[in-house]
Amino acid sequence: MPLAMIQDELMPLEAVPIPFRDRAMYFGDGVYEVIRSYKGHIFALEDHLMRFANSLEAVDIRGITVETVRQRVLTAFDQAGIGNAKIYFHVTRGSGPRDPVEAPGLAPNFYLTITELEDATLEKTQGISVITHPDLRWKRCDIKSLNLLPNVLAKREAHKQGCDEAILVDDQGLITEGSASAFFAICGDSSAQGDWPGLCLRTTALHVNILPSVTRKYVIKSAQAIGLTVVERSVAVPEAKAAQELFLAVTTRDIVPIVKFDGQSIGQGKPGKATQALMQAFQQCIDED
């Protein structure tokens, strides 16, 4: 008789609960999204849903519409009643036997959680420390898939070293992004004009090697609003160490200054003026959404 065991319990294979037969468990066969709310309003919902739709299309998961996902998110958010919420959801290809090729007509599985966001005031006002870590991820990082083991290992290493985030570095020594964030540097640039002459905002250009971060989009919009030149070009590790300012952008905390990079203080070891100006401009984006 085909058998299964969960912890110490033996059971017939056909009696295994559906969650244990989800293809996400076997293969990471699914995509996810994280959205947040500010004071009871979901920020950039349509941007996140568009990215989620692109991820579904990229891995060919069918049988669920973005409109269905939108309604489920809104219903759950209204019921939760959490003002500053983290909304996580994923869709997997479905549940079935452990076979790379799914059975015809397999129905996708949907899962969602809504939790209260922790206050990030201390991190945003004092800054955080980060380390660099080899970028060991697959070649389609533009897809927000459930295959996150390299991200987890990088984040765990950062935690072991008393740091908040791991900054991923490719084989050419160029920074791609953080393990769970977009990465930005305020660098010297003699050709940069505008309200911040001699300075520019550097970040990796959108390609398959990074996630199309929604927060990144609004950081760039904020930079343009304050007259800061934006250069979408990867930052090498030595350039990051020599930068005037560094910061992360992540959905759950928006802009977070970096004050220590691989043990080296950045700038004056505190959040810089350009980063603070960007944080204020980002708040304007939130208010206008």
Buried (B, 14 or more C-beta within 10 A) or exposed (E): EEEBEEEEEEEEEEEBEEEEBBBBBBBBBBBBBBBBBBEEEBBBBEBBBBBBBBBBEBBEBEBBEEEEBBEBBEEBBEEBEBEBBBBBBBBBBBBBEEEEEBEEEBEBBBBBEBEEBEEBEEBBEEBBBBBBBEBEBEEEBBBBBBBBEBBEBBBEBBEEBEBBBBBBBBEEEBBBBBBBBBBBBBBEBEEBEBEBEEBBBBBBEBEEBBBBBBBBBBBBBBBBBBEBBBBEBBBBBEBBBBBBBBBBBBBBBBBBBBBBBBEEEBBEEBBBEBBBBBBEBBBBBBEEB
